[in-house]
Amino acid sequence: MATNKVTTNVIDMSGNTGGLVWAQGTEAQRPAGVAGDLRLNTTDSRLEFYNGTDWKRLSETAGTPSVAFQADFLVVAGGGGGEGTTSCCVGHGGGGAGGLRTSYGSTSGGGSSNESKANITLSTNYTVTVGAGGNGANNGSDSTFGNITSTGGGYGGYFNGSGIPATSGGSGGGAISFGTTSLVGGSGTANQGYAGGNGVNTSNTGAAGGGGAGQVGTDGGTGSGVAGGAGGDGIQSSINGTATYYAGGGGGGVRSNASGGSGGPGGQGGGGNGTNQDGSGGTNGTANTGGGAGGGPGGSSTTNLIGGSGIVIVRYPNTYTITVGAGLTSSTATDGSDKVTSFTAGTDTISFS
C-alpha cells in the first residue's frame, strides 16, 4: 500500500461525516509495535495504543474499565453442623443448608427468581471463597464470588441441660423437640434459603430437619417409634451441564430412648441423614453441595456431624481465558460454547483475559 507522509501539524477532516478506520486485528495478532501505534483490538472491540513497552487500552468514561462480557454463577455456602456430643437423650435438629445464589436457570434460593449475570471486566481480580461446612454447633462458612456472597447454613438446635436454639443462616437449622420453649427453627436468609422446621413440646419426639434452598425443613414428630423431621430439599441446577441438586437441609435426630426411632432423611442436595435412636445412621452433609449435617441423638452419640462444604461455579464464553490463584482448587470444562469453572476449596482471586 502506498503511503504519503503528511508534514503539516494539522489534518482537517471537518468536512467529513464518517470515521477513521484504524489498523485492526485480534489480541494474538498484535505487532511488535512502535511507541504511538494505534489499533483496534478485535478480541475485545477496544482501541489500544503502544506506549513503547506494552499495548494499553484507551481510557473510556473517565477511566472506568468497560464490561467485556457477562458470566453466569452459582454460589453455595457451607452447610450448618449437627451437634452430637452433648449429654442427655434429646434428639438434635438437622443443620440448615448453605445459602444459594445463582443467575443460571429460573430459580435461586429461598424461592426467589434467578439473579442478573455478573459483569466481568478483563484483567480485574475477583475474589472467590469456598465456604467450609460447620462442625457440630457451628454455622457453615460463607462462599463468595466478587461482590456476591452466600451465607453459611445455621446449625441445628440441641440440648445440654437446657434447650439450645437452632441458629439462622443461609437456611436455618432445625429445632429440638422437648419440654422446653426452644422449639422454633432457625430462619433462612432472604433470596438464599428457607427456615428449619420447628420442634414439638413433648418428651417422646424426633427433632426437626434443617431448611434447604428450595424448601422449609419438616417439623419434629411425636409418638412411639417416631422419626426425625426431613431436611428441606435444595435446588437443581444445570450450570455445569449436568442437572445437580445443591443446598439440601439435614434430617433431624431422634432422642436416644425413643424405642425404634429413626432419624429424618436429608433433603435433596447433599443434606445429611439424622441419627437413629441407637446412635447409628447419622451422616455429614455431602462435600461441595452445601448440604446441612444430620442431627445427632444426644446421649448415645459422641460424634459431631459436619455440614457439606460449598461450591462456586462460573460459566462464561469459551473465547475467554481464566487465571486462577494458587489458593483455590478448581477445574474447567467446556459445555457447548461456554467454559465452566468449578471451585471446590480455598480462597484467592481469579481474573479473565
Buried (B, 14 or more C-beta within 10 A) or exposed (E): EEEEEEEEEEEEEEEEEEEEEEEEEEBEEBEEBEEEBEBBBEBBEBEBBBEEEEBEBEEEEEEEBEEBBBBBBBBBBBBBBBBBBBEBBBBBBBBBBBBBBBBBBEBBBBBBEBBEBBEBBBEEEBBBBBBBBBBBBBBBBBBBBBEBBBBBBBBBBBBBEEBBBBBBBBBBBBBBBBEBEBBBBBBBBEBBBBBBBBBBBEBBBBBBBBBBBBBBBBBBBBEEBBBBBBBBBBBBBEBBEEEBBBBBBBBBBBBBBBEEBBBBBBBBBBBBBBBBBBBEBBBBBBBBBBBBBBBBBBBBBEBBBBBBBBBBBBBBBEEBEBEBBEEBBBEBEEBEEBBBBBBBBBBBBBBBE
